[in-house]
């Protein structure tokens, strides 16, 4: 994820990028409409896309779903027609 040896260092802190993605998801606007308080939208999108392509977004979603299901007293994974893969 981070720039390795010989790679260009990232110009923004990860916290700024995560906050920008969370703001986008919460408010439901387009990438190009990213407020000026956040890093430029192409950089935020690239940050998100790298993590999505590495499978981290799906893993986070699965873990959150399992935690919610356990908090509701259900098993961590659904055994029905909706969640079978």
C-alpha positions as CSV (number, residue, x, y, z in Angstrom):
1,X,0.0,0.0,0.0
2,X,2.5,2.6,1.1
3,X,5.3,3.6,-1.3
4,X,8.0,1.0,-1.0
5,X,11.7,1.6,-1.5
6,X,12.2,3.7,-4.6
7,X,8.5,4.6,-4.7
8,X,7.2,8.1,-4.5
9,X,6.0,8.9,-1.0
10,X,2.3,9.6,-0.6
11,X,1.5,13.3,-0.3
12,X,-1.4,13.0,2.1
13,X,-2.0,11.3,5.4
14,X,-4.1,8.1,5.3
15,X,-6.5,9.6,7.9
16,X,-7.2,12.5,5.4
17,X,-8.0,9.9,2.7
18,X,-10.1,7.7,4.9
19,X,-12.1,10.7,6.1
20,X,-12.7,11.8,2.5
21,X,-14.0,8.4,1.5
22,X,-16.2,8.2,4.6
23,X,-17.6,11.7,3.8
24,X,-18.3,10.7,0.2
25,X,-20.1,7.5,1.3
26,X,-22.1,9.3,4.0
27,X,-23.2,12.1,1.7
28,X,-23.6,10.2,-1.5
29,X,-22.0,12.7,-3.9
30,X,-19.8,12.1,-7.0
31,X,-16.0,11.8,-6.7
32,X,-15.6,15.0,-8.7
33,X,-17.7,17.0,-6.2
34,X,-15.2,16.3,-3.3
35,X,-15.1,19.4,-1.1
36,X,-11.9,21.5,-1.1
37,X,-11.3,20.5,2.6
38,X,-10.2,17.1,1.4
39,X,-7.3,16.1,-0.9
40,X,-8.0,16.3,-4.7
41,X,-10.6,13.7,-5.8
42,X,-8.2,11.8,-8.2
43,X,-5.9,11.1,-5.3
44,X,-8.7,10.0,-2.9
45,X,-10.1,7.8,-5.6
46,X,-6.7,6.2,-6.3
47,X,-6.3,5.5,-2.6
48,X,-9.7,3.9,-2.5
49,X,-9.2,1.9,-5.7
50,X,-5.9,0.5,-4.5
51,X,-7.6,-0.9,-1.4
52,X,-10.6,-2.1,-3.3
53,X,-8.4,-3.9,-5.8
54,X,-6.5,-5.6,-2.9
55,X,-9.8,-6.9,-1.5
56,X,-9.7,-4.8,1.7
57,X,-13.0,-3.1,1.1
58,X,-14.8,-6.4,0.7
59,X,-13.0,-7.8,3.8
60,X,-14.1,-4.7,5.9
61,X,-17.7,-5.1,4.7
62,X,-17.7,-8.8,5.6
63,X,-16.2,-8.1,9.1
64,X,-18.7,-5.3,9.8
65,X,-21.7,-7.5,8.7
66,X,-20.5,-10.4,10.9
67,X,-20.1,-8.0,13.9
68,X,-23.7,-6.6,13.4
69,X,-25.1,-10.1,13.0
70,X,-23.4,-11.3,16.2
71,X,-24.6,-8.2,18.1
72,X,-28.1,-9.1,17.1
73,X,-27.6,-12.6,18.5
74,X,-27.4,-14.3,15.1
75,X,-24.5,-16.3,13.6
76,X,-21.7,-14.3,11.9
77,X,-22.6,-15.6,8.5
78,X,-26.0,-15.9,6.9
79,X,-27.0,-19.4,5.8
80,X,-29.7,-18.5,3.4
81,X,-30.3,-17.7,-0.2
82,X,-29.1,-14.1,0.2
83,X,-25.5,-14.6,1.3
84,X,-24.5,-17.9,-0.2
85,X,-21.7,-17.5,-2.7
